[in-house]
Amino acid sequence: MEKTFLLEVSKPEQTMLCGEIMGKLIPRGSIVGLTGDLGAGKTVFAKGLARGLGITQEPNSPTFVIMNCYEGKVPLFHFDAYRLSGGAEFENMGYEEFFYGDGVSVVEWADKIRDVLPANAVIIDIQSQPQAALESRTIKVMGEGKWLLSFRNTAEQALLASKR
């Protein structure tokens, strides 16, 4: 059963914190799709995810190379689908080797390849909040997995603590 919940953040550090918490809890072999407008915080979330996976190198958005691999306790395969025309082009890249391996895959602009994302992918949609502070975002989390409840609880508590 798919779960959906929202997290409210007011600054990029909180977006990174949410990613870091997810990285500490996410099981190997998981796939995370990031969606949202340009500048919403997809790469910031991915950087936090990498930190949570024990990766010391800071990821950059792989817009021009499509995929970067980062080694840590768990490898991170960081994709950017911004320049792709759709799922068929992504399939031609041989993504399955990474999606179904021993690491964690994160895909920025996942909405462009939604047709090839597996049903068990976790989708993180990051949106600016109209009428709110410039850096405020809503992070909508959609997916399956018992670990998501732990992620939600931990993230909500950490966000409360960061606002104090």
C-alpha positions in Angstrom: 0.0 0.0 0.0 1.5 3.3 -1.1 1.9 6.0 1.6 1.9 9.7 0.9 3.0 12.4 3.4 4.2 16.0 3.4 7.2 17.6 5.0 7.5 21.4 5.3 10.9 22.9 5.1 11.9 26.6 5.4 15.6 26.5 4.2 17.9 24.4 2.0 19.6 22.9 5.1 16.4 21.3 6.1 15.9 19.8 2.6 19.4 18.4 2.9 18.6 17.1 6.4 15.6 15.2 5.0 17.8 13.6 2.3 20.4 12.7 4.9 17.8 11.0 7.1 16.5 9.1 4.1 20.0 8.0 3.2 20.5 6.5 6.7 17.3 4.5 6.5 16.8 3.5 2.8 17.5 -0.1 2.0 20.0 -1.2 -0.7 18.5 -1.6 -4.1 16.0 1.3 -3.6 15.2 3.8 -6.3 14.2 7.4 -5.5 12.7 9.7 -8.1 13.0 13.4 -7.6 10.5 15.8 -9.2 9.9 19.5 -9.0 10.6 22.8 -10.7 14.0 24.1 -11.6 15.7 25.2 -8.4 13.2 23.4 -6.1 15.9 21.5 -4.2 16.3 18.2 -6.0 20.1 18.3 -6.0 20.1 19.5 -2.4 18.0 16.5 -1.4 20.3 14.2 -3.4 23.4 15.7 -1.6 21.8 14.9 1.8 20.9 11.4 0.6 24.6 10.9 -0.3 25.7 12.1 3.1 23.3 9.7 4.8 24.8 6.8 2.7 28.2 7.7 4.1 29.5 9.3 0.9 32.1 12.0 1.6 32.2 13.4 -2.0 29.5 16.0 -2.6 27.4 15.1 -5.6 26.7 17.6 -8.4 23.8 17.4 -10.7 24.9 15.1 -13.6 22.9 17.0 -16.2 25.5 16.7 -19.0 26.8 13.2 -18.2 23.3 11.8 -17.2 24.8 9.6 -14.4 27.4 9.9 -11.7 28.4 7.1 -9.3 29.5 7.8 -5.8 31.1 5.3 -3.5 30.3 5.1 0.2 29.0 2.5 2.7 26.4 2.0 0.0 27.0 3.2 -3.6 24.8 6.0 -5.0 23.9 6.1 -8.7 22.8 9.7 -9.3 20.9 10.2 -12.6 19.6 13.4 -14.2 16.9 12.9 -16.8 16.5 16.6 -17.6 18.0 16.3 -21.1 16.3 13.0 -22.0 13.3 12.8 -24.3 11.6 10.1 -22.3 11.8 6.6 -20.9 12.9 4.9 -24.2 16.1 7.0 -24.3 16.7 6.2 -20.6 16.3 2.5 -21.4 18.9 2.7 -24.2 21.5 3.8 -21.5 21.3 0.5 -19.7 20.0 1.8 -16.4 18.8 -1.6 -15.2 22.4 -2.5 -14.2 22.3 0.3 -11.7 18.6 0.2 -10.7 18.7 -3.4 -9.8 22.2 -3.5 -8.2 23.4 -3.3 -4.7 23.3 0.5 -4.4 20.7 3.2 -4.2 19.6 5.1 -7.4 18.3 8.6 -7.3 16.9 10.2 -10.5 16.4 14.0 -10.8 13.6 15.0 -13.2 12.1 11.5 -12.7 8.8 12.7 -14.2 10.5 12.6 -17.6 11.0 8.8 -17.3 8.1 7.9 -15.1 7.1 5.1 -17.6 10.2 3.1 -16.8 10.4 3.7 -13.1 9.5 0.5 -11.2 6.3 0.6 -9.0 8.4 0.3 -5.9 10.3 3.6 -6.5 9.9 6.3 -3.9 8.9 9.6 -5.5 9.9 12.8 -3.8 8.2 15.9 -5.2 9.6 19.2 -4.0 7.6 22.3 -4.6 7.9 26.0 -3.6 5.2 27.2 -1.4 3.4 30.2 -2.9 2.7 33.0 -0.5 5.5 31.7 1.8 9.1 32.6 2.5 11.4 32.4 -0.5 13.2 29.2 0.6 10.1 27.4 1.9 9.3 24.1 0.3 6.8 21.3 0.6 8.4 17.8 0.2 5.8 15.3 -0.8 6.9 11.7 -0.3 5.1 8.9 -2.1 6.0 5.2 -1.9 5.9 1.8 -0.3 8.1 0.2 2.3 8.0 -0.1 6.1 11.1 2.1 6.4 9.1 5.1 5.1 7.2 5.3 8.4 10.5 5.5 10.3 11.8 8.1 7.8 8.6 10.2 8.3 8.8 10.1 12.1 12.6 10.8 12.2 12.3 13.6 9.6 9.4 15.3 11.4 11.2 15.3 14.7 14.5 16.5 13.2 12.7 19.4 11.4 11.0 20.4 14.6 14.3 20.4 16.4 16.0 22.5 13.6 13.3 25.2 14.0 14.2 25.8 17.6 
